[in-house]
Amino acid sequence: MARGSAEFPLSVLELAVVGAGVTPTETLRASTELARRAEEWGYHRIWVAEHHGMPSVASSSPAVLIAHLAAATTTIRLGSGGVMLPNHAPLIVAEQFGTLHALHPGRIDLGLGRAPGTDPATARALRRHGPDADDFPEQLAELTAFLDGSFPEGHPLERVVAVPRSPESGRPPIWLLGSSGFSAQLAGMLGLPFAFAHHFSADNTLPALELYRSSFEPSDVLDRPYAMIGVSAVAADTSAQALRLARSGGLSMIRLRRGAPQPVPTPEEAEAYPYSPVERNFLDDYLSKVVLGDPGEVRQGLDDLRKRTEADELMITTMVHHPADRIRSYELIARAYDLGR
């Protein structure tokens, strides 16, 4: 893995952001281009996230998108950031990621979250009886047993086999994702790598990482904690341009919080929007948590964040209106770190 002058791996969280006036087809083509370019530029991995019912995000089916991106690349790691396990039967996830692992051995990560990634009505539609995040540890144990073929004798599912499964190459690495302390503690107790959603839960980052590290028990997977954090970043040729691009993501989040999600607005619409005082405060808070600026400023911001959190890896997500600006942002960050060298 090429790190250039970076002291830690840099990765990509691709939400397949759909901008106003941009079709899902165009968005997903851009996701494919980003994966190819991220591999060329030296990023370590690219993950896609499961979201439902959001016109601004086209990554509703991570396994399908991962398969497509993996087929378009050769070396970069691909994974889910994450699959929302309460939305799925564990056997289905084991079959999907067993297939991906068989197709692309050594390149697939299985990141798991316990939130539905959508509103309650859509969550119920995904699973007729309604998802239950409270039984996440049991779902995780069942999924792991399917992937490993390790149900104990006498277990009701002992004879159920997740196919394909490759005993010789093991299972894809399992990561736990979270935005609070629950998954942090569970990941630590199980000795699994942990990814924290700093990009939308920044106030909880340090407490969650401390809980993960203090709860950590060595396992067959890890002998020491490994923590990655997701971070919003927007790089442009100038600081003013980066701020202009980032406002689009802020207005998109305002609409989502109001229960009226739309495709990500253009920078022009975000500039002209008549923000109420409450919305202006929300926007200012949102922008304060985005690492934005010219390439040097973004590198400094990412370096500072990594030092504060002592994260082992940073995963960058970029919510801007147009795919070309998103790809350009990742290119500028890669160049700032000389990643490809």
C-alpha positions, 0 to 999 in steps of 0.5 A: 500500500502506497502511503506517500508522506502519510503516516497512516492509511487513507481510505474512501467512503463512497456514498454514491451521492446523487446531486440535483440534475444528476441521474443515478446512472451518472452517479454510479458511473462516477462511483466506478471512476472514483474507485479506479482513480482511488486505486491509482492514487494510492488509497487503501480501501473504498467502502460503500454504505447502505442507505434507503429512501434517500434521494441523495444516496444511490448506495442502497445495495452495498453487495451489488455495488461492491461487486461492480467496483471490485470488477472494475479494479484490481488491488484496492480493498472493497467493503461495506461501510456498512451493511445494516445487519438488522435489515437482513437475515444473517444467512443472506449477508453470509451468502453475499459476502461469501460470494464476493470473497470467492470472486475477489479473495483478499480484497473484501471487508464486511463492515456491519452496523446496527442502525437501519440506515433509514426511517422507521417505515422503510425499515419495517418494509425491509423486514416485515416483522420490523428490524430489532437492533437490540438483538444485534449481538445475536445476529452477529454471532449467527452471521459469523457462524455461517461465515466460519461454518462454526455452529455448535453441535445441536444448534438449530441451524447446524445443518444450514450451510452458507454457500459459497464458503472457502475454508482455505481462504477464511472469511472476509474481515468483519468490522463493527461500525458505530456512532455511539458506545454500544458497537465500540464496546462490542468490537473491543470485547470481540477483538474486532476492528472498529470504525466510528462515524466521526462525520456525523457524530463528532462529539462522541468520537473520543469517548467511543474510541476510549471505550473501544480501546479499554474494552479490547480483548485480543482475538484470532483477528487482532492482537491490538485495537485497530480504529478507523474513523470516517471524516467529511472532507472537501478539498478544492483549489481554493478555500473559498471554493471548498466552502462553496462546495461544502454548503451543498452537503449542509443544505442536504442534511437540513432537508433530511433532518426536516423529513424532506430529503432531496438530491444534493442541491447545487452550490448556487441553490445552497448560496441562495437558500433563505436559511432560518436562524435555526437552519443557519446554526445547523449549517454552521455546525455542520461546516465546522465538522467538515475538514475543508480548504485547499489541499494543504489546509485539508491535509493539516486538518486530517493530520490534526484529527488523526493526532487528536483521536490516535486513529489507525486509519482515516476514511474520507467521505465527500458530500458535494453536488457534482461527481466531478467535484467529488472526484477532484477533492479526492485527487487533491487530497491524494496529491497532498499526501503523495499517496501514489508514491 
